């Protein structure tokens, strides 16, 4: 039976993160077909979720601005629900600029960071 990430202890989460890292690295070396790119996107999302459980929501400051790994622009966090940070993009021309969006907290980077190891 598969365990939910929320039920894993720190060691299990770290093992899962290592396993996902190896899978991402292996797929990254494969040819860039649409199927491979889709699988990579799924694995990266899983990686961010597992990382979110490892770092915990207390590491994110409501009202602070973050970069979102794999995305352009700055993101302002307005609330945290579980491992998800909800907020809005700052200064972006989008179809709905005020729309609230959510990202796993493991995908948030300090505004000075360039990118995570999984990008």
JOZICOR-V786553 format. One record per residue. N is the residue number from 1. RES is the residue in three letters. NEAR is the number of other ideal C-beta (glycine too) atoms within 8 Angstrom. Layout:
N/RES/NEAR ; N/RES/NEAR
This chain:
1/UNK/2 ; 2/UNK/3 ; 3/UNK/7 ; 4/UNK/6 ; 5/UNK/10 ; 6/UNK/5 ; 7/UNK/5 ; 8/UNK/10 ; 9/UNK/5 ; 10/UNK/6 ; 11/UNK/6 ; 12/UNK/9 ; 13/UNK/13 ; 14/UNK/9 ; 15/UNK/8 ; 16/UNK/11 ; 17/UNK/12 ; 18/UNK/8 ; 19/UNK/8 ; 20/UNK/12 ; 21/UNK/11 ; 22/UNK/8 ; 23/UNK/9 ; 24/UNK/13 ; 25/UNK/8 ; 26/UNK/8 ; 27/UNK/11 ; 28/UNK/7 ; 29/UNK/5 ; 30/UNK/8 ; 31/UNK/4 ; 32/UNK/5 ; 33/UNK/7 ; 34/UNK/5 ; 35/UNK/6 ; 36/UNK/11 ; 37/UNK/9 ; 38/UNK/8 ; 39/UNK/9 ; 40/UNK/11 ; 41/UNK/8 ; 42/UNK/8 ; 43/UNK/12 ; 44/UNK/11 ; 45/UNK/9 ; 46/UNK/9 ; 47/UNK/14 ; 48/UNK/14 ; 49/UNK/12 ; 50/UNK/14 ; 51/UNK/12 ; 52/UNK/13 ; 53/UNK/13 ; 54/UNK/11 ; 55/UNK/8 ; 56/UNK/7 ; 57/UNK/9 ; 58/UNK/4 ; 59/UNK/6 ; 60/UNK/12 ; 61/UNK/5 ; 62/UNK/8 ; 63/UNK/6 ; 64/UNK/8 ; 65/UNK/8 ; 66/UNK/14 ; 67/UNK/12 ; 68/UNK/11 ; 69/UNK/12 ; 70/UNK/7 ; 71/UNK/7 ; 72/UNK/2 ; 73/UNK/10 ; 74/UNK/10 ; 75/UNK/17 ; 76/UNK/12 ; 77/UNK/16 ; 78/UNK/9 ; 79/UNK/8 ; 80/UNK/11 ; 81/UNK/6 ; 82/UNK/5 ; 83/UNK/9 ; 84/UNK/11 ; 85/UNK/15 ; 86/UNK/11 ; 87/UNK/11 ; 88/UNK/11 ; 89/UNK/11 ; 90/UNK/9 ; 91/UNK/5 ; 92/UNK/7 ; 93/UNK/3 ; 94/UNK/7 ; 95/UNK/2 ; 96/UNK/5 ; 97/UNK/8 ; 98/UNK/5 ; 99/UNK/7 ; 100/UNK/8 ; 101/UNK/9 ; 102/UNK/8 ; 103/UNK/11 ; 104/UNK/12 ; 105/UNK/15 ; 106/UNK/14 ; 107/UNK/13 ; 108/UNK/13 ; 109/UNK/11 ; 110/UNK/6 ; 111/UNK/8 ; 112/UNK/3 ; 113/UNK/8 ; 114/UNK/2 ; 115/UNK/7 ; 116/UNK/8 ; 117/UNK/4 ; 118/UNK/9 ; 119/UNK/6
